[in-house]
Amino acid sequence: MTDTRRRVKVYTLNEDRQWDDRGTGHVSSGYVERLKGMSLLVRAESDGSLLLESKINPNTAYQKQQDTLIVWSEAENYDLALSFQEKAGCDEIWEKICQVQGKDPSVDITQDLVDESEEERFDDMSSPGLELPSCDLSRLEEIAELVASSLPSPLRREKLALALENEGYIKKLLEIFHVCEDLENIEGLHHLYEIIKGIFLLNRTALFEVMFSEECIMDVIGCLEYDPSLSQSRKHREFLTKTAKFKEVIPISDPELKQKIHQTYRVQYIQDMVLPTPSVFEENMLSTLHSFIFFNKVEIVGMLQEDEKFLTELFAQLTDEATDEEKRQELVNFLKEFCAFSQTLQPQNRDAFFKTLSNMGILPALEVILGMDDAQVRSAATDIFSYLVEYNPSMVREFVMQEAQQNDDDILLINLIIEHMICDTDPELGGAVQLMGLLRTLVDPENMLATANKTEKTEFLGFFYKHCMHVLTAPLLANTTEDKPSKGALRFKRKIIGLKDEFYNRYIMKSFLFEPVVKAFLNNGSRYNLMNSAIIEMFEFIRVEDIKSLTAHVIENYWKALEDVDYVQTFKGLKLRFEQQRERQDNPKLDSMRSILRNHRYRRDARTLEDEEEMWFNTDEDDMEDGEAVVPPSDKTKNDDDIMDPISKFMERKKLKESEEKEVLLKTNLSGRQSPSFKLSFSGGTKTNLTSQSSASNLPGSPGSPGSPGSPGSPGSVSKSTSQMAAITTKGGLVGLVDYPDDDDEEDDEDEDKEETLPLSKKAKLESS
């Protein structure tokens, strides 16, 4: 049988001043040739690997704490600890350490923690021990001054701590505390506050064990109520005895466990609420207090895990229909606190903890609890579920897939989560947001496992689409049962487009899902509202992100309906994007030429390159100065005719196209707007500057649609219904929703161009009107 006396856990202190568990093994001591000295060796009990190999340095300060802990520092900011299962094993290794260092095993610390000046060292050597004043009421001030003067010196702190331990001094001080309270001696109580606070800063486990014992801890808290800096004393004892009540939801039969729970709660209260916020100097002096609480919590969780009778009764009452609501709420709250406690554990301990809960049936229990009507109970159950999902989502996925083989979809755990997410009554949707995050973690392929035999991604996502997707999408489907969506459709579509996923984009184009958006935009008319802004922002996103498939789809199918919208440049910008794409497809040599030019320029960000592209395509050949270089000198050795030929052809086509557009613009200014080949039907009156014919027309692909054989409309025809209307939209009409820095300049330039192309007689008519 393995000797449990030498069984230990190895801990290291991390940067956050928390202890990290490095594994469990068995410790021994022996001479290590490589280290040239006696060393501590810990081998893992699982595979015999070496967890620790540490030479016992003669000058290293080792501390023994709580009878089962040995703590030391190997280097700056690298602290180690051995936590023994049994006190006897700790004493054996402590004797080995003291033997190497030539120390008496009765001490709890083997070396001074900080070097002191020669003068201090001489003074301390001349006095072998620290003599404490007699513990009398009249000498409290002298005792307080002695404690305060000893704190700056590590050696004096050590001697003071030894004196306090050996003479039972703390219990005598607490007896005087009762006398001072009975006499209402405030000055004496203030001195006791300073004394007890100073004892905390000695950072000694042996003193903490006395102060935190059942008979002393409440008196220690009482001393700390009389802070001299406060005008009135605090009521900490009253809170702990009257307000804070300890409830045993399930009776705890182990008295040691019950005492450990009480002690940990009160010490945690002292650390968080009673002791003043430590200064930078004092913070490191309370490290032993933090360690005391940490190891207590580790012990509590371990003791509860090992008590199968306790956990079995806990889960039995949780799922029993006969359990009343108040009792059930207490049980769920206890389980929640239990899980929260486990977060202080290191990964190995936490792994064992959640495995124990899983074996006890925590997930089926949560399924029962989440199906209940009590909102508070469900909220606590959600918090417990979040601990499980964050710890091991694969464990939760495996459970829900297994239960699907036995239960209907409506009562599956994951569908209960979706239902509570959808039906959250909180106006701020606090619970829904939490559940949404958990659901997202569960369906996230990035944290799914893949093994040789199975792929969790394939199995779980297949299960989710089959058994859960109809529950998740129910609100979306319910939103479309009427003729019009009741809420949220535009925002939903914007989110989908924001994914920039071509799978969704193909579906949008195939189903012509921009049609209702464009209809809603035109029906909204000139109203400057949220609908107007949201739709323009969606098209602007497509333009800025250069989503080529959607850009082409919008221009090819809806351009004629949107070309009149000129109070923002969004749709004209989309048209420009579309034309650039088409030019690249028609002229691959031109596209490669532009790549050559970009490669010889200095590196710029993506937005700069995008702007340069537009500037290139917007620059007329006539605007280029005679001496302006198009190709860097390094490229002059190439065949100039091959490079410049596609550019010249493009410039000629561009110039011809612009002259045609000016002719169309001239006709529009004189006789009204050109009749578009694409029109949308409305249910009522239409706006002059956004529509053309009053008769309804069908959408692309439908019988009789414009552009199809036999359709009445054709490019270049002029609408009679709008010939009497002025089609020029003034700057004072609609306020631009998407600002462009050069909008005003462009509009001014366009107006000047229009006036230059009009005959003088026509100018006069327009100016007089």
N, C-alpha and C positions, 0 to 999 in steps of 0.2 A: 504494500500500500504506500502511496506517495506521501512523503512527510509534508504535512500542511503547515508546519511551523515556519518554513522558509518560503512559503508561497506569498508572492508580492505582486503589486501593480506598479509599473514604472510611469511616472508623470514628469512632464517638462512644462515650465511656465512660458506661455507664449507672449507676444508683444502686447496683447490686450490684458495682461495680468490674469489670465485664466489658465487653469491646469489642463493640459492635453494628455490623454491616456495613450501611452505608447505600447501597452500590451501587458499580459499577465504571464508570469513565469516563476522560476525558483532561483533564489539568490544564494550565492556562496562567496567565500573569500579565498584568495590564494595568490601565489607569486606568479606574475606574468612577465616572462623574459623580455618581450617587446617593450613593455612599459617600465621595466627595471624597478619593480616594486610590488608590494602587496596591493591587490586590487579587488574591487567588488564586481562580480560577474552575475548577470541575470540571463538565464536561457528560457526561451518561450516554452510554455507547457504544451503548445500545439504541435510544433515541429522541431523543437530543440535549437532553433536559431538563436543567435546572440542578440539580446535586446539591449544589454548594457555592459560596457567594459570600462570601468572607471578606476584609475589609480587613486589610492588613499594618500592624498598629499599631506605631508606633515603640517603645512601651514593653512590648510583649508578649514573653514569654520563649519562644522557639522552640528545640526540641531536635532534634538529628539522632541517630538511633539505628540501629545495625546496618547502616549504609551505605544502607539503602533505606527508612527511616522518618523522617518529620518529625512531631513531636508538639508541641501547644501548647494553652493554655487561653484560651478566648474570654471566659468569664465564670466566676463562682464555681461550682464543681461542674459545669462543662461543658467537657470535654476533647475535642479533635479529633486525628485522626491521618490522615496520608496514607501508604499503603503502596505504594511504587513497584515496578513490574515489573523495572526495570533501575536499576542504580546511577547511570548517567550522567544519567538523568532527575532523580533525587533531587538530584544535585550541581547541576544547572542551576537548579532551583527554590530550592535553598538559597542559591545565589549571589544570586538576585533578592531574597530575604528579607534577607540580610546587606547588600546594596546599599542597600535602603530604610532599614535601621536603622543604617547606617554601621559595620558590623562586619566583621571579618576572616573570610572564609569557612572558614578553617582551624579555627575554634572549633566545638564541638559544642553550645554553648548560647549564646544571644545576650544574655540579660539575667539579672540576679539574680532568684531566685525569690521572695524575701521581703525587704521593706525592713528595714534595720538601723538601729541608733541612730547618731546623728551621731558619737559617739566611736569606735564600731567602724569606721564608714565612713572616718573620718580616719586611724585607725591602719592600715587596709588600703590606703588610697591612698598612704600614706607608704612602704609596702613593696610594690613592684611584683609580686613573686612570692613563693612559699612555698619556702623552702630546706629540703630534707629532710636529716636526719642521714645520715651514711654508713651504708650497709647492712652493719653488722658485728654479730657475736653479742653483743658487749659493750654495744651501744647499743639493743638490742631494747626495753628498758623505756622509754627516751626516745622511741623511735618510737611505742610504744603510747600514751604520754601525749599526744603530738602529735596522733595520730589522734582520740583521745577528746575533746581540747579543740577540735578543728575541727568536730565534728559539729553543735553547736548553731547555728553560723553558716553560712547558705547560701553567702555569698561565700567563706568560708574552706574550705568543702567543695569549692567549685568550684576554688579554687587548689590544694588538696590533690590533687584528682583529676587536674588537669593535670600536676602534678609527678610523680605516679605513672605517668601515661601516657608522658610525655616521657623519663623516665630509665629505662624498663624495670624499674622498681623491684619489681614483683610477682615477676618471675622470680628476682630476686636474693633476695627474701625466702624463696622456695621452696627455693632452694639452701641457705640457712641452716637451713631446716626439716630437711633431710636430715642436716645436721651435728648438730643437736640430738638427733635420734632416734638417730643412731649413738652419741653421747656420753651418751644417756639424761639429757639436760639438761631436767628437768621444768619448771624455772622459765622457761627460754627457750621451751619449747613452750606454756606458759600465756600468755606475752606474744604469741606468734605467733597464738594463738587470738583474743585481743582485737584484734590488728591486722587479721586477715582478716575477722572479724565487722564491724569498723568500715568496712572497704572495701566490704562488701556494702551497708552503710547509706548509702554515698555515692550509690547509686542511679544509676550511670553505665553506659550500654550499652557504651561503649568498654572500660571495665574488665572488664565481664562477658565480653566477647568474648575477652579475654586469659585470664581465670580459667577459662573453660569450654572452652578449646581442648583438643585431644586430649592435648597434652604437659603441661598444667598441672592439669586438673580433678581428677585423683586425689590430687595433692599438696595441693590446696586442701581437699579432703574430709579428708585426713589432718590438716591443721592444725586443723580443726574437731572432731577427735576428743578434743582435750585441753582440755576445758572445766574451768576452775579450780574451779567450784562442785561438780564431781563427784569422788568419791574415786578412781575408776578411769576410764581412758580407754575410749571406745567403740570398736567394731570395725567401723566403716562400710566401710572398704576391703575387709576380709575378706568381708563380706556381698556386696558388689558384684562381687568377682572370683571368689569360690568358690561362694557360695550362689545368687545370682541369675545364671542362665545365659541368654544370648541365643540363641534357636533360630531359624534360618531355615527355616521350614516349606516355603517356596518360595524358592529362591536369589534374592537381590537383586543385580542386576548393576550398579546405579548406586551407585558408592562414596560420592557426596555424600549420597544418601538414607540409606545405611547409617550414615554418620557422624552425620547429623542425628537419626536414631532413637536412637543411643547417647547423644548429647549431651542430648537431651530427657529421656530416662529418668533420667539422672544428675542433671540440674538439678532435675527434679521431686522426686527423692529428697532433694536438698539442702534444697529448700523445705519438704517435708513432714516429713522425719525428722532432718535434721542441724541446721539452724538452730533456735535456741530460739524459743519462741513470742514474737512481737514484742509489745512494749508498745504502748499507744495512741499514744505519741509516735513509735515506730519503724515502725508499720504502714504509714503513707503513704510511708516511706522505701524500701519494697520494691516499690513499684508497677511500677518498670521490670523487676524480676525476674518479676513476674506477666505483664507484657506480652511478655517474652522467651519464656516458655514458651508463651503463647497463640499467638504468630505462628509459632513453630516447629511447633506442631501443625497449624496451617493449611497450612503448607508441606508437611508429611509427607503429609497426606491428599490434597492436590493432586497431589503427585508420584506417589503410588500410583494415583490415579485415572487419570492419564495413561499409566501403564504397562500397556497392554492385554495384553502378553505375560504379565505377572505375574498379572493377574486371570484371564485365560483358563486358565492352568495351575492356578490355585487351584481354580476351579470344576470343572475337568476331573477333578482328583484327588479332590475331595469326592464326586463322584457315581460314580466308578469303583469297581465291585465288587471289583476286584483290590487296592484300597488296604487295607492292614492297619488294624486297629482303633486301634492306638496312633497311627499317622500321621494317621488321620482325626480323632481327638480333638484332635491338635495343630492341624490345619487349622481345625476348627470353633472352637477357642478363639481362634485368631488372628483369624478373621472376627468373632467376638464382640468382641474388643478393638478391632478396626478400627471396628466400629459404635459402640462406646462412645466412641472417640476423636472420632467425628463429632459427638457431642453438644455439643462445645465450639464447633462452627461456628455461624455465623449462618444464618438461614433460607434465604437465597439459596444459600449454599455447601452447606448440608445438602440442599437440593433437588437440586442437581446431583449430589451424592454418591449419594443413593438412586436417582436416575434411572440412574446408571452401573451400580449393583448390579442394578437391575431389568433393564436391557438385557443384563447378563451372565448372567441366569438364576438369580437368588438364590432365587426362590420355588420353581421346580422342584427346585432343589438341596435346599432345606429339606424338601420333600415326601419326597425319598429318605431324608434323614437321620432324619426323624421316624419312618419305618417300620422303623428298625433296632432291635436289641435292647439296645444299650449305653445304660444309663440316663444316664450322665454326658454322652454325646454328645447325647442327646435334650434334656437339661436346657439345655445351651448353645444348642442350636438353638431352643429355646423362647424364650430371652432375645433371640436375634437376631430371631425372629418378632415379639416384643413391640415392638422398635424400629421395625419396618416398619409394624405396625398403628397404633402411636401417631403415627407420622409421616404416613401416608396410608392410612387404612382403605379408601378407594375403590379404590386400586391393588390391594389384596388381594382385594376383592370382585370386581373385573373379572377377575382371574386365575382365581379358583375357578369363576366362571360359564363362562369359556371352556374350562377343562379338563373341565367336566361334559359337554361335547359330544363328548369323545373317550374319557373313562375311565368305569369303573363307579363307582357311589356309594361302594363300600367303600374305594376308594383315593384319594378326593378329599382335598385338603389339610385342608379345614375339618372333614371327618369324622374324620380322624386326630387333629385337635386335640380333638374331642369325645370320642373313644375314650380318649385319654390322660387327659383330665379325669375321666372316669368310672372309669377303672381305676387311678388314682393309688394307689400302695402306701404312701405316706407317711402315718403315723398322724395327723399334724397337717394333712394335705392341703395342704401348701404349694404344690406344683405345680398341684394342682387349682384352688386359689383364683386363682392367676395366670392359668391358662388360661380360667377362668370370666370373669375381667375382660376378657380379650382377646375372647372370644366375645360378651360383652355389648356391647363397642365396635363389633364388626362388625355386629350386628343392631340397633343403636340407630338408629331412624329420624331422630333429631335431627341426626346428622352425615352424612346421605345427601344427595347432590347432586340437583338437579332442573334440567334444561335444556329447551330448546324441543323437542328431538327425542326425549328419553327421560327417564324418571323412575327414578332408581336405587332409590328406595324400592319401587316396584311390581315392578321386575325382580328385585332381589335377594331381597326377601322371598318373592316367588313361587318363586324358585329354592330358597330355604332350606326352605320348607314341603314342596316336592316331593322334594328330594334329601337333606335333612339332618334334618328333624324326626323321622323314624322312628328315627334313630340316637340323637338326644337323649332321646327318650321311652322308649327300650327298657328302662331300669331301672324306670321307673314301670309299664310294662306287665308286666314280669317279676314285679313285686311283687304282681300281682293274679292270677297264674295259678292259685294255690291257692284253697281256700275262704276263707281269711282272709289279709289283707295281712300280709306278713312283717315290715314295719317302716315307720315314717315317715308313715302315712296322715293322722293327725290334724294333725300339724304342717304337712303339705302343704296341707290344707284351710284351716287357719288363715291361712297365707300368702295363699291366694287370696282369702279373705274380707277380709283386711287391705288388699287393693287397692281395695276399695269400687267395683268395676267392675260395673255392672248387667248387662253381657253374661254374666259369670260367675255373677252372682246368679240370673239367669233360668234358667241351666242347672242350678244347684243346686236350685232350686225345682221345675223341670220333672221332674227325676229323683228327687225326694224324697231328696236326699243327706244330710239331717239324720236320717233314720230310723236308720241304723246307729250314728250318734253318740249319739242318745238311748237306743237299746238298750244300747250299751256303758256309758253313764252309769248306767242303772238296774241293769244286771247287776253293776256295780261295787258297788252297794249303799251301805252306810255307811262303806266303807273310805276313809280319808283318805290318798290317795296322789297320785302325779303325774297319773294318768289323770283323777281327780276334779278336780284343780286346773286342768288344761289345758282340759277341757270347759267348766267354769264360766267360765274366763277368756275363752273364745271367745264364749259367749253374753253375757258382760258387755261385751265389745268391741262387739257388735251394739247393745246397749242404749245405751252411752255415746256411740257415734258416730251413733246414731239412724238406722240403716240401715233405712228404712221398709219396703222390700219384704221383707227377711228377717224383720223383726219381725212383720209380718202373717202371713207363712208359718208361722213357728214357733208363734205363738199359735193360729192357726186349725187347725193340724194336730196339735200336740203339747202343747197346754196342759193337757189332762186328765191326761196322764202326768206332767207336771212341777209341777202346782199344789201337790202335797204337800211339795215341797222348800222348807222354810222356814228352814233354818239359814243360808242366805244370802238376800238380797233380790233377787238377779239376775232370777229368773223373774217375781216379782211386779212388779219394775220394768219388765220387758218387756211384761207385761200392761197396765200403766199407760200405757206408750208407745202400745200398740196402741189403747187406748180413746181416748186423746187424738187420735190420727190419725183415728179413726172419727168423733169428735165434730166435728172440723174439716171432714170431708167432708160430714157431715149438716147442719152449720150454718155455711155460708160467711160469714154476717153476723157470727157470733161470732168467726170467725177474723180478719175485718177489724177488729172491735172491739178485739181483743187487740193488733193492729198499731197502732191509734190510741193505745192506752194506752202501748205501748212507745215510740212516737215522742215522747211528751210527758214521758218520764222522762229522767233524766240518762243519758248513754252509759255502758254497762258492757261488760265482755267477754262473749264468747259463753257461757261457763260460768255467769255470773251470770244472764243472760237465761234460760238453760235452767232454773236453779233457781227463778227467779221463776214460770216457766210451771207447774212442778209445785206450787209453793206456792199459785198461783191455783186450780188444779183440786182441791187438797186442802183448801181453806178452805170451811167450811160457812157458809151465810148467817147462821146464828144466832151464829157467832163474831164477826161484824163488829160493831163498836161503833156506837152510834147516831150519833155525830158524825163517823164515818169517811168521808172523801171517796173515791168510786170514780173519778170523772172529774175531772180538773183544772178549776179555775174557768174557764179559757179556753174549755172545751168546753161550758159551760152554755148558751151561746146556741144550741146545736144542738137538734134534736128529741129530747128525752130518751126519749120513748116508743119511738121507732125504735131507739135505741141499747140501751136496757135490756131491751126485750122478749125478744130471744134469750137474754140472760143469765139472766133470771128463769125462762124455760122450762127452760134447762139446769140451773139450781139445783134446780128441782122434780124433774126426772128424776133428778138425782144423789142427792137426799135419798131418793126412793122406792127407788132401787137399793140404797142403803146399808141401808135398813130391811129389804129382802129378804135381803141378805147376812147380816144379824144373825140372821134367822130360820133361814137355812141353817146358820149356825155353831151356833145353839142345838141344832138337831137333831143335828148332828155330834157335839157334846160329850156328848149323852145316849145316842145309840144307835150311834155309829161314824161313819166317813166316808161321804160321799155317793159312790155308785157312779159313776165317771166314764164318759162316753160314748165315751172313747177308751182302748184298752188295748194293751199290747205283749206279744207272746209271748216266753216265756223257755224255756230248756232246763234246767230244774231248779227248785229252791225259790226263793221270792221273799221280799223283805223286807216286813214288815208295814206300815211307814209309807210305802212308796213304791208299793205295788201294791194292786189291788182283787181282782177275781175270779181264781180259780186257773185257770179255763179260758182257753185261748188265743183271742185275737181278731185279726182281720186289720186291716191298715192302711187308711187312707182310699183310696177308689177301688177297692178289691178287693171281690169278691162277698161279701155278708154282712157287710160292715164296719159298725161302729157308726155310726148316723146315716143309713145308707142304708135304702131300703124293705125291710122284712122282717127287719131286724136286731133281736136280742132286747134289746139294751141301750137305755135311754132316760134322758134327764136326769131327775133326781129320784128314781130308784130306789135302794134301799138294799141293799148287799151283805150277804148273810147270813153269808158266811165271815169277815167282819171285824167283825161286830156285837159280839163278845165282847172285842175288842181295844181297848185304850186308844189312841186316835189322836192324842193330844196329844204333840208332840215337845218334850221339856224342853230347857232351855238347857244342861244338862250333857251332852247327847248328843253331837252333832257340833260340832267347832270351826269357826267361820265362816272360809271361805277368802278371801272378799272382805269387808273390813271396811267398815262404814258407821258413822259417828259416832253416829247416832241409833238404831241397832238396838235397844239395850237399853231405851231410853226407850219406843220403839214397842211392844216386846214387853210391857213393864210396863203400858202403857196398854191393850193388847189384853186382858191378863189381867184388869185391873180391869173393863173393859167386860163381859167374859164373866161375871164373878162378879155384876155388877149385874143382868144379864138373867136369871140363873138364879133359880128360886124358892128360898126358904130351905131347904126340905127337900132339894132337890137339892144345894145347897151343902154341907150337912152330910154327905151321902153321899160326895161327892167328897173332902171334907177328911178323912173317916175312913178312906178307902181307902188 
